């Protein structure tokens, strides 16, 4: 398998895959923000939180790919949830 070429020149060298992953996160966030949370069922709220959690984890993974591991704060590393 070959290394993906950066999709953007300059300071931020994101691959096409990284850009896609961040775009999915942005779109999911916009979609959930546009919904009336008061009208959502409990199941819908749980689904929204789970979606945002996955997208946040993936976005942080992109940052780690670019910058290396981030130092952990006083609370320690975040634990992964299924």
C-alpha positions in Angstrom: 0.0 0.0 0.0 1.4 3.4 -0.9 1.4 6.6 1.2 -1.4 9.0 0.4 -0.3 12.4 -1.0 -1.3 15.5 0.9 -4.4 17.1 -0.5 -3.5 20.6 0.6 -0.2 22.4 0.2 1.4 24.5 3.0 1.3 24.2 6.7 -1.5 21.6 7.0 -0.7 18.5 5.0 -3.9 16.6 5.2 -4.4 13.6 3.1 -7.6 13.1 1.1 -8.7 10.5 3.7 -8.1 12.9 6.6 -10.0 15.7 4.9 -12.9 13.3 4.3 -12.9 12.2 8.0 -13.0 15.8 9.2 -15.7 16.7 6.6 -17.9 13.8 8.0 -17.4 15.2 11.5 -18.3 18.7 10.4 -21.4 17.5 8.6 -22.6 15.4 11.5 -22.1 18.3 13.9 -24.0 20.7 11.6 -26.8 18.1 11.2 -27.3 17.6 14.9 -27.1 21.4 15.6 -29.9 22.0 13.1 -32.2 19.6 15.0 -34.5 20.6 17.8 -33.1 18.6 20.7 -36.3 19.1 22.7 -38.2 17.2 20.0 -35.8 14.2 19.9 -36.7 10.9 21.5 -34.4 9.5 24.2 -33.1 7.0 21.6 -32.4 9.8 19.1 -30.5 11.8 21.8 -28.4 8.7 22.6 -27.7 8.2 18.9 -26.7 11.9 18.5 -24.3 11.7 21.4 -22.8 8.5 20.2 -22.3 9.9 16.7 -20.6 13.1 18.0 -18.4 11.0 20.3 -17.2 8.8 17.4 -16.6 11.9 15.2 -14.7 13.6 18.0 -12.5 10.5 18.6 -11.8 10.4 14.8 -11.0 14.1 14.6 -8.6 13.7 17.5 -7.0 10.8 15.7 -6.4 13.0 12.7 -4.7 15.5 15.0 -2.5 12.7 16.4 -1.6 11.6 12.9 -0.4 15.1 12.1 1.2 16.1 15.4 2.0 12.9 17.2 0.5 11.9 20.6 -0.9 14.8 22.7 0.2 15.2 26.3 -2.5 14.1 28.7 -4.0 16.5 31.2 -4.2 16.0 35.0 -7.1 13.6 34.6 -5.1 11.2 32.6 -5.8 9.7 29.1 -9.3 9.4 27.9 -10.6 5.8 28.1 -12.0 4.3 25.0 -15.7 3.2 25.1 -17.3 0.7 22.9 
